[in-house]
Structures are given as C-alpha cells and as structure tokens.
Amino acid sequence: MKKMATIILYLVCLCVVFSTNLLITNADLKGRCEDPSSFSKSFCRGFFSKVSLSCLPDGVSDDQRALIFVKWVNNHPEKLNEPAGRGAKTSLIEAFPSCLRFPLPSKHGLDN
C-alpha cells in the first residue's frame, strides 16, 4: 500500500512539475531537493525526470541530476530567482563536457 501511495504521489508531482516549470525558481527547486520529506523528494525526482538532455551519459539518475543542480545553485547564488527549468539544464550542461557542443537553454528554458 505504501508503495502505491508513493507511486501516486510521484505521478502527481510529475503533473505539477510539468505544468509549473516556469513558475518554479532555482531557489524553490533547491529547497525541494534538499528537504528530506517524501513529498519534496518526489517533487524533485519528478522535476528531473522531465529534464532531458541527449548528451548525458547513460545511467545518470534523477537523484544524481538533483545533486548536480544543488551544487550548481550553491556555486551560483545570483541565479536563485531564475526559472528552475533553465537552471536544471544549465547545471547538467556544465557538469558534463559532452554537452558543451549543444547550445545553452534559452532565457525561459523552453528549448532543447
């Protein structure tokens, strides 16, 4: 039963993340990813499951993407109020040299 509730919560978070990508700032997402509660962790995983970059190596998990993002935000506090979609992609592009041949995301994080 607990597993089913977790799956449902994860799916709800995916829907919320998908519909509010531009409304969430880097600070909001960082807070969710660092919060140990089940809801926040599911939200964070759901967000990163929607961030797709073809240049990432196989096997990079949503949790690993979140850790990369949190480290990036900690190193770039001036980006805290920018959209999380752009921050998430930029953090991954900067973390993986194979991504440097691709353009950085637009200001609103809608391309790529």
C-alpha atoms as one frame of an Amber mdcrd trajectory, in Angstrom:
protein
   0.000   0.000   0.000   2.853   2.394   0.871   4.480   1.695  -2.494   1.234
   2.504  -4.334   0.863   5.779  -2.388   4.447   6.709  -3.290   3.795   5.986
  -6.968   0.635   8.096  -6.951   2.451  10.939  -5.212   5.268  10.713  -7.763
   2.778  10.921 -10.653   1.021  13.905  -9.097   4.372  15.624  -8.690   5.181
  14.959 -12.349   1.967  16.692 -13.375   2.662  19.657 -11.111   6.244  19.967
 -12.326   5.250  19.722 -15.968   2.595  22.419 -15.645   4.579  24.844 -13.458
   8.099  24.580 -14.902   8.437  28.335 -15.457   6.837  29.265 -12.133   9.418
  27.445 -10.034  12.670  29.259  -9.330  16.058  27.708  -8.711  15.623  28.599
  -5.022  12.272  26.751  -4.889  13.671  23.640  -6.539  16.819  23.676  -4.407
  14.632  23.798  -1.305  12.572  20.834  -2.507  15.659  18.812  -3.406  17.263
  19.442  -0.010  14.086  18.783   2.008  14.106  15.195   3.339  10.293  14.850
   3.302   8.798  12.262   0.985   6.693  14.819  -0.890   9.634  17.125  -1.591
  11.911  14.275  -2.664   9.193  13.020  -5.032   8.718  16.526  -6.399  12.462
  16.879  -7.001  12.731  13.462  -8.705   9.669  14.246 -10.802  11.153  17.547
 -11.914  14.420  15.959 -13.015  12.673  13.084 -14.754  11.310  15.726 -17.160
  14.710  17.352 -17.800  16.027  15.526 -20.822  19.341  16.170 -22.492  20.579
  13.718 -25.099  24.203  14.461 -24.200  24.030  12.944 -20.701  25.784   9.633
 -20.139  23.583   6.579 -19.696  22.652   5.785 -16.138  22.560   9.306 -14.671
  19.677   9.052 -12.211  17.186  11.758 -11.280  18.751  11.846  -7.804  22.201
  12.433  -9.322  20.794  15.207 -11.518  19.319  16.823  -8.415  22.657  16.679
  -6.568  24.404  18.286  -9.538  21.766  21.012  -9.616  22.009  21.755  -5.881
  25.803  22.015  -6.112  25.466  24.325  -9.140  22.950  26.590  -7.360  25.203
  26.756  -4.295  28.017  27.922  -6.593  25.744  30.429  -8.404  23.604  32.166
  -5.768  22.961  35.013  -8.209  20.782  32.563 -10.194  18.410  31.718  -7.305
  15.488  33.731  -8.688  15.752  32.452 -12.263  13.462  29.720 -13.666  14.346
  26.239 -12.437  13.957  24.688 -15.879  16.839  26.736 -17.187  18.931  26.224
 -14.057  18.436  22.468 -14.166  19.555  22.237 -17.786  22.443  24.653 -17.356
  23.745  22.763 -14.318  23.785  19.494 -16.256  25.355  21.042 -19.351  28.142
  22.497 -17.241  28.658  19.209 -15.359  29.070  17.075 -18.474  31.656  18.245
 -21.040  29.925  16.217 -23.766  27.023  18.678 -23.502  29.141  21.703 -24.354
  28.664  21.128 -28.065  24.956  21.894 -27.580  23.655  25.461 -27.075  22.744
  26.616 -23.572  18.998  26.815 -22.862  17.114  29.963 -23.714  16.262  32.526
 -21.045  12.962  30.752 -20.378  14.302  27.176 -20.557  11.839  26.115 -23.238
  14.176  24.897 -25.942  16.246  21.683 -26.148
